[in-house]
Amino acid sequence: MALGVVYGDIGTSPLYAFKVALQVATKSGHDVGAAAVGTASLVIWCLIVIVSIKYAILILRADNRGEGGVVAMIALLGARDARRDKHGVLLVLGLIGAALLYGDGAITPAISVLSAVEGLETNAPLLEDAVIPITLAILVVLFFMQCKGTGFIGRIFGPIMLCWFVAIGVLGVVNIVHNPQVIRALLPSEAVAFVAHSPLTVSLGVFAAAFLAVTGGEAMYADMGHFGRAAIRAAWFFVAFPALVLNYMGQAALVASTPQAAAGPFYGLAPSWAHYPLVAFATAATVIASQAIISGIFSLTQQAIQLGFLPRLRVLHTACDERGQIYIPIVNWLLAIATLTAVLVFRSSDALAGAYGITVSGLMAISTFLAALVAIKWGHSLIMVVLVNGAFMLVDLLFFSANALKVIEGGWFPLLIVGVIIFLMLTWRRGLELLRAARAGRRFSEGQFIGALKDKAICRVPGTGAFLSVSRTGIPLSLSVHLKHNKALQERVLLVSVVTQEIPFVNPEERAAVSELSCGLERIVLKFGFMEIPNIPRGLSNSRIFASREELREISYYIGRETVIPDSNVEGMWGVREATFMWMQRNSATTGASFEIPSDQLIEMGTEIKI
């Protein structure tokens, strides 16, 4: 299943990566055959250094209890609650990395499917006008399928992807046999010599194009929570990597012996009778390529929501036996709009190539930096971390610089998406800080409230009331208003708060922290991981303060409903100055500001805020 989702992107890179890199390489006046071998060597060693060594061996070790991705590393470094210090810089850097993955997600489906469907033009130029409509139709079907779940798609496409890797490997071997001298592309000296004898502008262009061969490597880390480290490594080293190396050498062998094949080396590997079946096969493989990044973005979004970087969105679990397989409708369709827009704006895989590499290279550089900090935090030798990660950082920055030259050619499109995502994340986080500060100023302290209960003759009625609060201190506003309007309070009162931990999953035995206050008040803090959806009744059952399920069913749950009204005298908003808000407690005509919800209907609770 991991092969069917994780390696779809990088597995379809041979459709366009070698061709684009070779087009740039031949501009320097190199012999086509020498350029083909040098380009293949550069591509192969990019796969070895960036994907095999950096990601498969090193980066996959920086997991947060099995979860991967930039947001998981932010949580691991404890930067979520950072203020304006060095940890705050790490937080912003991590959020930029997360936003870069969204930009990558908008381009990957577009360039992958386009590159496959464009194969129709090779033998049938009259079909050129049909490429865009066919691509759009395939992408629409793909995004409609997401609601079926990652596991469903992986089970369907996993065997297809295995056949794809076998096929491209065999095509490569057949052409290598006809020109075995191309095997020297396995030597790093071929890549070094080729770059050294090329003008600087050409070298940078080849680096940027060759980087297209490793796009998708970041999905290994982002999808680690879906499939596990062992399965991802095994699929790479035993299937994907050998097949890719053989195919790139096969394309180089073909071009070295038949220079006119440089216009479309991938489809030139196959005999003429297999051309159209290969186009159909490539199209199916590129659909899987798109799935790799989409599933990674779903996982990233859930992590960002739980850590407070994005608003609450509807998250659907698509498998009862796999916690990591989810579907987020609004993210799916916003990503679909961005992808379809990219197809309509750029209209060819060659044009999209200029927009593709900058987000991936930037994300890889940030991942390298954060992974170094994680390694240092875990006690690894500082000298070794600097030497190893520093070397990878130089490689990442080289590729980022090469791709930055393509901003005008198309790199602006994913960067625009990145800017919107970063603005949303930082704005949401800043808004939450302001709301917490405003709530804190409106709450009674525990001592004040307990003193009022002791001094005043307040009617206490049988039963248990659970008042939900975002804060672990003070008295919830909903409790204060409830007492004010109803003049009565249950004999047992639970002050329940939910805290998202910086680990993916919390052990049920450690779920609840209970502290007894006074006058029948108890504070319960429920802890959930950033990959979990909070379930209040289940969390209370873990607290072991109830003798039976019958007692749990008798709990009345209360939630305060608050409306935020900006004051006309506010001096500034996010990013300028500290802002203040006036608060109005919204009262219901029947039950005041509180309302009851049966415990069997309560799944996830929070405070509704209107701004």
Sequence and secondary structure as in RCSB ss.txt:
>XXXX:A:sequence
MALGVVYGDIGTSPLYAFKVALQVATKSGHDVGAAAVGTASLVIWCLIVIVSIKYAILILRADNRGEGGVVAMIA
LLGARDARRDKHGVLLVLGLIGAALLYGDGAITPAISVLSAVEGLETNAPLLEDAVIPITLAILVVLFFMQCKGT
GFIGRIFGPIMLCWFVAIGVLGVVNIVHNPQVIRALLPSEAVAFVAHSPLTVSLGVFAAAFLAVTGGEAMYADMG
HFGRAAIRAAWFFVAFPALVLNYMGQAALVASTPQAAAGPFYGLAPSWAHYPLVAFATAATVIASQAIISGIFSL
TQQAIQLGFLPRLRVLHTACDERGQIYIPIVNWLLAIATLTAVLVFRSSDALAGAYGITVSGLMAISTFLAALVA
IKWGHSLIMVVLVNGAFMLVDLLFFSANALKVIEGGWFPLLIVGVIIFLMLTWRRGLELLRAARAGRRFSEGQFI
GALKDKAICRVPGTGAFLSVSRTGIPLSLSVHLKHNKALQERVLLVSVVTQEIPFVNPEERAAVSELSCGLERIV
LKFGFMEIPNIPRGLSNSRIFASREELREISYYIGRETVIPDSNVEGMWGVREATFMWMQRNSATTGASFEIPSD
QLIEMGTEIKI
>XXXX:A:secstr
 HHHHTTHHHHTGGGTHHHHHHHHHGGGT  HHHHHHHHHHHHHHHIIIIIIIIIIIIGGG  BTTB SHHHHHH
HTT TT  SSHHHHHHHHHHHHHHHHHHHHHHHHHHHHHHHHTTHHHH GGGGGGHHHHHHHHHHHHHHHGGG H
HHHHHHHHHHHHHHHHHHHHHHHHHHHH GGGGGGGSHHHHHHHHHTS HHHHHHHHHHHGGGTTTTHHHHHTHH
HH HHHHHHHIIIIIHHHHHHHHHHHHHHHHH GGGGGSHHHHTS GGGHHHHHHHHHHHHHHHHHHHHHHHHHH
HHHHHHTTSS     EE  SS TT EE HHHHHHHHHHHHHHHHHH SHHHHHHHHHHHHHHHHHHHHHHHHHHH
HHTT  HHHHHHHHHHHHHHHHHHHHHHHTTIIIIIHHHHHHHHHHHHHHHHHHHHHHHHHHHHHHH B HHHHH
HHHHHS  EEEEEEEEEEES SSSB HHHHHHHHHH EEEEEEEEEEEEE SSS   GGGSEEEEE STTEEEEE
EEE TTS   HHHHHHHTT  SSHHHHHTEEEE  EEEEEE TT    TTTS   EEEEE  BTTTBT  EE GG
G S    EEE 
